[in-house]
Amino acid sequence: MANAYRLRLGRYVRYRMASGKWVHAAVIAVTSQTAVRLAIPRSKFGGPNYADSPLTAATGVSGSMQQLNANADVSKMTSASQVNVWLPY
């Protein structure tokens, strides 16, 4: 398969937000070879809700990650102008 790469739960990728800023995000679900669902670990300095798991907890639940893109599929970046996309490290 051309351009094959390994996608698995917990793998970290780069996510480009709507603002154009890149953030570090973890894969919480793999829906296809090019689409995933992502979440951001909460900051260690953010208080008692810091966590890097569980990966599937809902947004705002104590001890969970913050889900990106309303927990909808996020496609792999295919052009430089796209936002709400991801790239592997």
C-alpha positions as CSV (number, residue, x, y, z in Angstrom):
1,M,0.0,0.0,0.0
2,A,1.4,3.4,-1.0
3,N,2.2,5.8,1.9
4,A,1.2,3.3,4.5
5,Y,1.8,4.2,8.2
6,R,0.7,2.7,11.4
7,L,-2.3,4.1,13.2
8,R,-3.2,2.8,16.6
9,L,-5.0,4.0,19.7
10,G,-2.8,6.3,21.8
11,R,-0.4,7.3,19.0
12,Y,0.4,11.0,19.0
13,V,-0.1,13.1,15.9
14,R,-0.1,16.8,15.0
15,Y,-3.5,18.4,14.6
16,R,-4.1,21.6,12.8
17,M,-6.8,23.7,14.5
18,A,-9.2,26.0,12.6
19,S,-6.9,28.9,13.7
20,G,-4.0,27.3,11.8
21,K,-2.2,26.4,15.1
22,W,-0.7,22.9,15.4
23,V,-1.2,21.0,18.6
24,H,-0.1,17.6,19.9
25,A,-3.0,15.1,20.0
26,A,-3.6,11.5,20.7
27,V,-5.6,9.0,18.5
28,I,-8.7,7.8,20.4
29,A,-10.3,5.9,17.5
30,V,-9.2,4.8,14.0
31,T,-12.1,5.0,11.6
32,S,-10.1,4.4,8.3
33,Q,-6.5,4.6,7.1
34,T,-6.8,8.4,6.7
35,A,-9.4,9.4,9.3
36,V,-9.1,9.3,13.1
37,R,-10.7,10.7,16.2
38,L,-8.4,12.8,18.4
39,A,-8.1,14.1,21.9
40,I,-5.7,16.4,23.7
41,P,-4.2,15.5,27.1
42,R,-5.1,18.1,29.7
43,S,-2.2,20.2,31.1
44,K,-0.3,18.9,34.1
45,F,-0.6,22.4,35.5
46,G,-4.4,22.6,35.0
47,G,-5.4,21.2,38.3
48,P,-7.0,17.9,39.5
49,N,-8.4,17.1,36.0
50,Y,-5.0,16.4,34.5
51,A,-5.0,13.2,32.6
52,D,-3.7,11.5,29.5
53,S,-6.3,8.8,29.7
54,P,-9.0,7.4,29.5
55,L,-9.0,8.0,25.8
56,T,-12.7,7.5,25.3
57,A,-14.1,9.6,28.1
58,A,-16.5,12.4,27.3
59,T,-15.3,16.0,27.2
60,G,-15.4,17.7,30.6
61,V,-15.3,14.5,32.6
62,S,-12.8,14.7,35.4
63,G,-9.6,12.7,34.6
64,S,-10.2,12.5,30.8
65,M,-8.7,14.0,27.7
66,Q,-10.3,16.9,25.8
67,Q,-11.8,15.6,22.5
68,L,-11.1,17.5,19.3
69,N,-13.5,18.3,16.4
70,A,-16.6,17.5,18.5
71,N,-15.4,13.8,18.4
72,A,-16.1,13.7,14.7
73,D,-13.6,12.1,12.2
74,V,-10.5,14.1,11.4
75,S,-9.0,13.5,8.0
76,K,-5.3,13.3,7.1
77,M,-3.9,16.5,5.7
78,T,-3.6,16.4,1.9
79,S,-2.9,20.1,1.1
80,A,-1.1,22.9,2.9
81,S,-4.2,25.1,3.2
82,Q,-6.4,22.6,5.1
83,V,-7.4,23.0,8.8
84,N,-9.0,20.5,11.2
85,V,-6.6,17.9,9.8
86,W,-3.9,15.7,11.2
87,L,-0.4,14.6,10.2
88,P,1.8,11.8,11.7
89,Y,5.0,12.8,13.5
